[in-house]
Amino acid sequence: MTVEDSRYEAVSSRDARFDGVFFFAVATTGIYCRPSCPAITPKRENVSFYATAAAAQGAGFRACRRCRPDAVPGSADWNARADMVGRAMRLIGDGVVDREGVAGLATRLGYSARQVQRQLNAELGAGPIALARAQRGHTARVLLQTTSLQAAEIAFASGFASVRQFNETIREIYAATPTELRTDARSGPVGGAAGVPLRLAFRGPYASARVFDFLAARAVPGVEEIVGAPGSRTYRRTLRLPHGTGIAEVAERPGTGNWLDCRLHLGDLRDLTTATQRVRRLFDLDADPYAVAERLGSDPHFAPLVAALPGLRSPGSPDPAEHAVRAALGEGTAPFSPAPLAALVARYGTPLSAPDSALTHLFPRAEDLAEADLGSPAGRFPARDLCRALADGTVALDPGADRDAAERSLLTVPGITPLTAAHIRMRALGDPDVFPSTEPVPPGTERWRPWRSYAAHYWWGVKGGGQG
């Protein structure tokens, strides 16, 4: 059976496990869909397959208005892959092409713009501009259907250079005008003051209680808070974004739906795409729990754990530099006490223009901590040296960073141990294949690749959850 035959079987069975992994288009209708689209299955000879929504759009297909293929989870490949394509997709998701252009993307990757264009086209069927354009279209649709902003405001907030470009793109992708898309919304647009409501999709089971427990145990006062009772909690945190500040609110949804409800309050709506992707990384929403379960469930050490707790995630970070500093100060490698980090935030963090409940500050920038008093001698000097390395670029931890190179540079910082570097690689860089531990672990960790980070979370659960 060919790959395309296997994909057609997934389409025929409406298998949601493959939503975001690939897209299919139908020649007779001119639309493209997610594999789980509830429409009547088209004939095989009329179907073609694409690695990305941008590739389907580039081939002349418009998005299905029934299954909304632009709203699927991202492919887990972009987190698992350490090559140029995976790094590029993480950077494009963070909005780098919109802010810095293809030249900026290529510089961050260490390749020429021509090499980046050629490689993305060869593997994904679309170049960086087309991929960023598809992302802008999705952002525009969300704003059209969830806010009362004028079309011109939405155009520029989504990253379009002009209203004309915005209108043309919406017609191309959705076969509808912006006004028609707004009319099609299931509920009327909300006021801008209420923030932007989102449904952040994920695939498969999602162990939300464990994720919220994990974040609650490590919440830094002033920057993060969790409110509500278990089962109906809301995680809230401040965000430092390219064009301003923001506050993200994410609600716990135990066992219901295939999304998390999120609301973003942004100082500048141009940050919507970036903020969304950073929250997705924090909650590990692009993971493939089926692949994790298949690999770890075949190991006798983990099979009972995987069966008992399906959908366990490996939380990331919305700000890699922030997490690196927190790790250098002991988070994850020692019993966590929020008091020292809370004092650090109060003294060196950036105050919000207006406090929002318990949220008062952005976490300090590395530049602000390079000469700061960072607390006890045990953590002061490694963290200070790390802040200096982050500030001068010796250590680079952006979403597209080469993880091996980043780990090597971290280990050149005095006092940064292999364990701390591994924690930073796991959470700050979102690496799904890291197993940081100071304790003896079952033999055969190579068998758990490329999902060792998930194995670590299962293992910490057995050991009482003291790390990570």
FENZI-V149245 format. One record per backbone hydrogen bond with DSSP energy under -1.0 kcal/mol. NH is the residue of the N-H (numbers start at 0). CO is the residue of the C=O. If there is no record, write none. Layout:
nh=NH co=CO
nh=NH co=CO
This chain:
nh=5 co=1
nh=6 co=2
nh=7 co=3
nh=8 co=4
nh=9 co=5
nh=10 co=6
nh=11 co=7
nh=12 co=8
nh=13 co=10
nh=14 co=9
nh=17 co=14
nh=18 co=15
nh=20 co=17
nh=21 co=17
nh=22 co=49
nh=23 co=32
nh=24 co=47
nh=25 co=30
nh=26 co=45
nh=29 co=25
nh=31 co=61
nh=32 co=23
nh=36 co=33
nh=45 co=42
nh=46 co=43
nh=47 co=24
nh=49 co=22
nh=55 co=51
nh=56 co=52
nh=57 co=53
nh=58 co=54
nh=59 co=56
nh=60 co=55
nh=61 co=29
nh=62 co=172
nh=63 co=31
nh=67 co=63
nh=70 co=67
nh=77 co=74
nh=79 co=75
nh=80 co=76
nh=86 co=82
nh=87 co=83
nh=88 co=84
nh=89 co=85
nh=90 co=86
nh=91 co=87
nh=92 co=88
nh=93 co=89
nh=94 co=91
nh=95 co=90
nh=98 co=94
nh=99 co=95
nh=100 co=96
nh=103 co=99
nh=104 co=100
nh=105 co=101
nh=106 co=102
nh=107 co=103
nh=108 co=104
nh=109 co=105
nh=110 co=105
nh=115 co=111
nh=116 co=112
nh=117 co=113
nh=118 co=114
nh=119 co=115
nh=120 co=116
nh=121 co=117
nh=122 co=118
nh=123 co=119
nh=124 co=120
nh=130 co=126
nh=131 co=127
nh=132 co=128
nh=133 co=129
nh=134 co=130
nh=135 co=131
nh=136 co=132
nh=137 co=133
nh=138 co=134
nh=139 co=135
nh=140 co=136
nh=141 co=137
nh=142 co=138
nh=143 co=139
nh=144 co=140
nh=145 co=141
nh=146 co=142
nh=153 co=149
nh=154 co=150
nh=155 co=151
nh=156 co=152
nh=157 co=153
nh=159 co=154
nh=165 co=161
nh=166 co=162
nh=167 co=163
nh=168 co=164
nh=169 co=165
nh=170 co=166
nh=171 co=167
nh=172 co=168
nh=173 co=169
nh=174 co=170
nh=180 co=176
nh=181 co=177
nh=182 co=178
nh=183 co=179
nh=184 co=181
nh=189 co=145
nh=193 co=190
nh=194 co=191
nh=195 co=263
nh=197 co=261
nh=199 co=259
nh=201 co=257
nh=206 co=310
nh=207 co=205
nh=210 co=206
nh=211 co=207
nh=212 co=208
nh=213 co=209
nh=214 co=210
nh=215 co=211
nh=216 co=212
nh=222 co=219
nh=223 co=219
nh=224 co=235
nh=226 co=233
nh=231 co=228
nh=233 co=226
nh=234 co=249
nh=235 co=224
nh=236 co=247
nh=237 co=222
nh=238 co=245
nh=240 co=243
nh=245 co=238
nh=246 co=264
nh=247 co=236
nh=248 co=262
nh=249 co=234
nh=250 co=260
nh=251 co=232
nh=259 co=199
nh=261 co=197
nh=262 co=248
nh=263 co=195
nh=264 co=246
nh=266 co=244
nh=270 co=267
nh=271 co=268
nh=274 co=270
nh=275 co=271
nh=276 co=272
nh=277 co=273
nh=278 co=274
nh=279 co=275
nh=280 co=276
nh=281 co=277
nh=282 co=278
nh=284 co=279
nh=291 co=287
nh=292 co=288
nh=293 co=289
nh=294 co=290
nh=295 co=291
nh=296 co=292
nh=298 co=295
nh=301 co=298
nh=302 co=298
nh=305 co=301
nh=306 co=302
nh=307 co=303
nh=308 co=304
nh=315 co=280
nh=322 co=318
nh=323 co=319
nh=324 co=320
nh=325 co=321
nh=326 co=322
nh=327 co=323
nh=328 co=324
nh=329 co=326
nh=330 co=325
nh=332 co=329
nh=333 co=329
nh=341 co=337
nh=342 co=338
nh=343 co=339
nh=344 co=340
nh=345 co=341
nh=346 co=342
nh=347 co=343
nh=348 co=344
nh=349 co=361
nh=351 co=359
nh=355 co=358
nh=358 co=355
nh=359 co=221
nh=360 co=221
nh=361 co=349
nh=371 co=368
nh=378 co=375
nh=379 co=375
nh=382 co=378
nh=383 co=379
nh=384 co=380
nh=385 co=381
nh=386 co=382
nh=387 co=383
nh=388 co=384
nh=389 co=385
nh=390 co=386
nh=391 co=387
nh=393 co=388
nh=394 co=388
nh=400 co=397
nh=405 co=401
nh=406 co=402
nh=407 co=403
nh=408 co=404
nh=409 co=405
nh=410 co=406
nh=412 co=409
nh=415 co=412
nh=420 co=416
nh=421 co=417
nh=422 co=418
nh=423 co=419
nh=424 co=420
nh=425 co=421
nh=426 co=422
nh=427 co=423
nh=428 co=423
nh=430 co=424
nh=446 co=443
nh=447 co=444
nh=448 co=445
nh=450 co=447
nh=452 co=431
nh=454 co=450
nh=455 co=451
nh=456 co=452
nh=457 co=453
nh=458 co=454
nh=459 co=455
nh=460 co=456
nh=461 co=457
nh=462 co=458
nh=464 co=459
